[in-house]
């Protein structure tokens, strides 16, 4: 079989303008195998929550500490209130 005459991609037989890998061409066959392997590895990584799909590590501190207001005039009591004042 002469592989030089076979294109890497061939038009889909579904009547659309999409192209598929041509398994008669060695490059098309290699692309198919590589695609299946990559999809399989990604699915395994997702199922095992490994690699880029691993959860974030737990925080090192036991509790969350809010930031301390060091700068003058930045305490929460200095911000304007959304409620009307009830002054005399």
Secondary structure, 3 states (H helix, E strand, C coil): CCHHHCCCEEECCCCCCCEEECCCCHHHHHHHHHHHHHHHHHHHHHHHCCHHHCCCCCCCCCCCCCCCCCCCCCCHHHCCCCCCCCCC
